[in-house]
Amino acid sequence: MSDSKGCRSTSHDSVYLAEYYDLQAKADVTTLNAQGDAKVYLSALERQMESYYPLDHHGEHLVVLDVGTGTGRVLANLATDAVRDGIPLSNVEFIGVDKEPSMIHRALAVQRETPSMSQVGRIDWLVGDVLHLISAELLETHINQVDLLLSASGSVSLLFRAGELMRFFAQAAALLRPRSGRFYLSVKKDLISTQATTKPTDENATDAGLCERHEFPSELYEGIVYRQLPTESPALDGIIKRTPYQLQVIRRTDAGCEEVIEENHIECVQRIWKETELLECFKEAGLESVGIIQLHMRRTMF
Ligand SMILES: C[S@@+](CC[C@H](N)C(=O)[O-])C[C@H]1O[C@@H](n2cnc3c(N)ncnc32)[C@H](O)[C@@H]1O
């Protein structure tokens, strides 16, 4: 089970958590420059468009696959930025995959609310696991056909169990178009080490914000407020970082009464990767790393 930030939770998959994820992401745009990744994906798309020859593609779409898509933030931004810059999208196919049905449900709504998405040639949303991508019916038919594979917001750190990273990269290698396909893998700076040890590159980049109390009024459900309560600080246990937090979904009445209708105790478990480990796994999976982009709080390898 995952929470709004894609972490392990004792709560049920919930429409409220999906909306909370969106509201938190919007708030992060100003506080954490969370949309700073948009320009990376836009220029990646532009580069793929430049080398797209319909004949090579046998008339097929240029395929962008966003894994751990959440509520479709990255794809919606990509469509909006592309339309703004006059990049035609009629020959582009977007596929968003997330293991949480509520996230995919919300991504569909985001698609409808985002006018630029109507210009994308084809859009599919899929409930599925990054560890089993190629066994999903839709993706079975996309082996060697994905031009751009995106894994944003450091979600790869959620693959903390032995063998999971390698499994994910092997699926990526099978899906990517040989030679021209590109995989953009974002890792948060506090969850990657460039040294032989697993000391994160940016010790100051903590999730301290999670420990504070935040409230967001719902924009979708009348009288609903999301309240993130203060919790303990993240605990680092070797290569594993555990961040607890608590989220209440509250219904407020006109009379000023409050009722907690959903209580989520969440533990976000993330693994700190050494950059060398990621690169070795890339290689083992048959992928070649051709560059690294540094952003404010993330490194994106491709
Ligand atoms: C941090 S959010 C990122 C969402 C989106 N990519 C963005 O940048 O806004 C991580 C997402 O990954 C999803 N996720 C986590 N583990 C997954 C897995 N094994 N397979 C598919 N999705 C997963 C979570 O449900 C969550 O929506």
The ligand as an SDF file (V2000), in Angstrom:
LIG
                    3D

 27 29  0  0  0  0  0  0  0  0999 V2000
    6.7530   10.3940   -5.2720 C   0  0  0  0  0  0  0  0  0  0  0  0
    5.3450    9.8940   -6.1850 S   0  0  0  0  0  0  0  0  0  0  0  0
    5.7810   10.5770   -7.7550 C   0  0  0  0  0  0  0  0  0  0  0  0
    4.5780   10.8370   -8.6330 C   0  0  0  0  0  0  0  0  0  0  0  0
    4.9040   11.5230   -9.9650 C   0  0  0  0  0  0  0  0  0  0  0  0
    5.8550   10.7700  -10.7610 N   0  0  0  0  0  0  0  0  0  0  0  0
    5.4190   12.9240   -9.7540 C   0  0  0  0  0  0  0  0  0  0  0  0
    6.6050   13.1520   -9.9880 O   0  0  0  0  0  0  0  0  0  0  0  0
    4.6270   13.7870   -9.3510 O   0  0  0  0  0  0  0  0  0  0  0  0
    5.6900    8.1700   -6.3890 C   0  0  0  0  0  0  0  0  0  0  0  0
    4.5760    7.3930   -7.0850 C   0  0  0  0  0  0  0  0  0  0  0  0
    5.1090    6.1110   -7.3670 O   0  0  0  0  0  0  0  0  0  0  0  0
    4.0910    5.1490   -7.1450 C   0  0  0  0  0  0  0  0  0  0  0  0
    4.7640    3.8710   -6.8820 N   0  0  0  0  0  0  0  0  0  0  0  0
    5.5300    3.5200   -5.8140 C   0  0  0  0  0  0  0  0  0  0  0  0
    6.0020    2.2660   -5.9560 N   0  0  0  0  0  0  0  0  0  0  0  0
    5.5370    1.8290   -7.1640 C   0  0  0  0  0  0  0  0  0  0  0  0
    5.6700    0.6100   -7.8810 C   0  0  0  0  0  0  0  0  0  0  0  0
    6.3830   -0.4180   -7.3790 N   0  0  0  0  0  0  0  0  0  0  0  0
    5.0530    0.4850   -9.0640 N   0  0  0  0  0  0  0  0  0  0  0  0
    4.3070    1.5110   -9.5770 C   0  0  0  0  0  0  0  0  0  0  0  0
    4.1400    2.6870   -8.9430 N   0  0  0  0  0  0  0  0  0  0  0  0
    4.7340    2.8520   -7.7470 C   0  0  0  0  0  0  0  0  0  0  0  0
    3.3050    5.6860   -5.9640 C   0  0  0  0  0  0  0  0  0  0  0  0
    2.0060    5.1480   -5.8930 O   0  0  0  0  0  0  0  0  0  0  0  0
    3.3270    7.1880   -6.2470 C   0  0  0  0  0  0  0  0  0  0  0  0
    2.2020    7.6060   -6.9530 O   0  0  0  0  0  0  0  0  0  0  0  0
  1  2  1  0
  2  3  1  0
  2 10  1  0
  3  4  1  0
  4  5  1  0
  5  6  1  0
  5  7  1  0
  7  8  2  0
  7  9  1  0
 10 11  1  0
 11 12  1  0
 11 26  1  0
 12 13  1  0
 13 14  1  0
 13 24  1  0
 14 15  1  0
 14 23  1  0
 15 16  2  0
 16 17  1  0
 17 18  1  0
 17 23  2  0
 18 19  1  0
 18 20  2  0
 20 21  1  0
 21 22  2  0
 22 23  1  0
 24 25  1  0
 24 26  1  0
 26 27  1  0
M  CHG  2   2   1   9  -1
M  END
$$$$
